[in-house]
Amino acid sequence: MAVHVRKEFDNTWLFIKLNKKRVGYCIFSCVENTCKLWSFTIKERFRRQGYGRKLFDLLLEHVHDKNVLELVVLGGKSNLEMMSLIKNLPVLRCDENINFYQLKI
């Protein structure tokens, strides 16, 4: 498995690839000590095989290197896959109106 990082404006893209084909990616931006996760996806045929956990762990490593203290995960509670990834992290705030989860990392 290979990892590719791409910067575009204020956003960073992390891709994971298997045999040179994209398995999944996430898009995030970091400002001061806060990072916002805008998008996170794993191709359907690769789900439930540990690639989402690997990508999320890579994201956490990347933001730790930037001295980020908080990670804001944007999305609703209906995203069960994302909820399973973050369930063991301490949720600092969940606002139903704007559908985001702010996590301490």
N, C-alpha and C positions, 0 to 999 in steps of 0.2 A: 504494500500500500504506500502511495506517495502523497505528500502534502504540498500544496501550492498556495502561496500567499500573494494577493494582488491588492494594491492600493488604488482607489479611485476617488478623487476629491477627498472628502473627510471620512469615507468609508473604507473598511478593510474587508476583503473577501478571503475566506479560508475554504479551499477545496480539498476533498480527499478523492484520490483516484486509485483504481484497481486496474492493472493492465492498461494504463494510459487512458482509461475511460472514467469520467466523473461518476462518483457514487453519491456524493452529496456536497453541500456547501452551506456556509453561513455568512451573513453580512452584518457587520457591527461597526460602531463608531465610538471612539473614546474621547471624552473631554474632561480634562483635569483628572479627578479620581472616580469618574463614573463612566461606565460603558453601556451602550444601548445595543441590544441584539435585535436587529430589524427583521431578519429572515433566517430561517434554519430549515433545511430540508434534506432528506435522504430519498433517493429514488425508491419507488415502491418495492421493486423486486429485491432490494438490498436491506429492507427493514427487518427488524427482529433478528439481526445477525451481529449486533454490537457496533455497527458503523456510527450510529447516532451517538452512542456513549463515547466512542473514540473522538469524534468530531467535537463534542462538547468538552471533553478533557483537553483537546488541543486549544480550544477557545479559552478555557480557564488558564492554561499555561501562558498563552499569548497576553492576556490582560494582566496576569500577575507580573509579567515582565515590564509592564507599563505602570506598575504601582497603583492599579485600579483597586478601589475599596468596595465599590458597589457595581453590580450587574443588573441592569433593568431588562427583563425579558418581556417584549411586547407580544401580546396575543391573548386569546380568551381561554377560559377554562375548558372549552370544548376540544382544545387541542390535547388529546389524551397522551400522545406520544411525548410532547414537550413536558407535560405535567409529570410523566413518569421519570423523565431525566432530572427534573429539578426537585422532586419530592423530598430528597434527603438534604437539601440545602435550606438554610433558615430563611423563610420569607419575612421580609421586613414590612412590606405593605402590599396589599392587593386592592386595587380600586376598580370596582365593577363597572363604573361609568366609562373608563378609558381602557379597560382590559389590559393591564400590565401587572407584572409581578416584579418587585424589586428585591433582589437577593444580595446578601452580604457574601463576598467571596474571600 
